Amino acid sequence: MSLGNAENLELEREDIVHEDATAQKEVAGKSPVRIAMGRLIHDRVAVACMVILLLLLLLGLFAPLINSALDIHADFESPDAPRPSDVLASDTYPKIGPPYEPFTWDHPLGIAPKIGYDNLAVLLLGLRTSLLVATLATVFSTIVGVTLGLVAGYARGWVDSALSFFIDFFLSFPFILGALALAPIITTRFGGEESTLKNAELLGLVGVLVFFGWMGLARLVRGQVLSLREREFVQAAQVIGVPTWKILFKEILPNLVAPIVVATSLALPAYVAAEAGLSFLGIGLSEWPSLGRTINQALNYYDSYPLYLWAPVVTVMVLVVALNLLGDSVRDAFDPKTRR
């Protein structure tokens, strides 16, 4: 073999070794969360759902500004709002827009019969309420579930037995009965002032959702901790005298990011549907604009005024489906073995 060929082979070998080292360095430098986010970005379903959710989030977040810009009103408290007699006919149906008048951009979704509120304004504020309730319930239930799950999984003896019984007991308690019992209590206790009742209803509904929503995550975290507490890094931390709270939150909790993120992403649509369902039944929010409450009011007009009913129904459906599909994509990204 000539000297030139030997030098070329040596240079090619060095290039291959350098490329392999660079590739290994890039792979080794990525955390599991970063790898999962990369999978999410390349998932078309996840990207489409994120775009839809971002749009709905912006519509709900800026609902008052949008209503003000479009000059539409969800009540008659504003001096600029029309009077009920200006928008409603004697038979309680609207004078403007569907179902009996031509479409108008002044009220794209029409006027609500009997009450005379603009349907688009109520829908945007109801979307804001649903997102607010679902977000608060998800955050607080995650905090409670993760904390109790960590303690139950790491502790031994009577502490683990007591917390496990506590979790199983709440799992067996019927959710609807608890909500039915709490709603009249709140209304009776805080029914004197409208503003106080309004805040109490919101906090009470979030409390009910958290009260009956933390147990599944707690059981999931407990099961993961039962495995992690026997690992070498946890035992080493125990031997050198690391405090228990540091072992729980500095050693074990970072290894639970993936299941917690997945459980949280799947809890959001459940809370959105629960809020709409409770408001539809009349045991949720009565002083707040709510999609479930609007659906309840529109049931009597499903044949003569279908737009009044289907606008909030489709909004709830799109929001819940997008959250569910995004939750499935998050689960697949963090656990490749379950990928579709």
Number of C-alpha atoms within 10 A of each C-alpha: 5 6 8 9 10 11 11 11 12 12 12 12 12 12 12 12 12 12 12 12 12 12 12 11 11 10 11 9 10 11 10 15 14 12 13 20 15 12 18 20 13 11 16 12 16 22 15 14 21 17 13 16 18 12 12 18 17 13 18 21 18 14 21 18 11 16 18 12 9 14 14 22 22 24 17 14 10 9 7 10 15 16 14 17 12 12 21 20 15 9 9 15 20 25 21 19 19 22 18 12 11 10 14 12 9 13 20 15 19 26 25 26 24 15 16 25 25 23 24 25 26 24 23 27 23 26 26 24 23 24 22 18 21 23 19 18 26 25 15 18 26 24 16 17 24 23 18 23 29 25 20 26 25 23 18 11 8 10 14 18 13 12 18 19 12 12 20 14 11 15 15 9 11 10 16 14 9 14 19 15 11 18 20 13 12 16 16 10 12 17 15 10 8 11 12 12 21 18 14 19 23 19 16 20 24 23 19 19 25 23 17 19 24 25 25 19 24 28 21 19 24 25 16 20 24 17 11 20 19 11 12 10 14 16 14 11 15 14 9 8 10 12 10 15 11 12 19 19 13 11 17 20 19 10 15 17 13 18 18 19 17 20 18 19 21 21 25 24 26 17 24 26 18 21 27 27 18 18 23 20 15 15 21 27 27 16 14 17 22 26 30 27 25 23 22 17 15 19 14 12 13 13 9 11 19 15 19 25 21 15 17 26 16 11 17 21 14 16 22 20 14 21 24 19 19 25 23 19 26 26 23 19 26 23 15 11 9 11 12 7
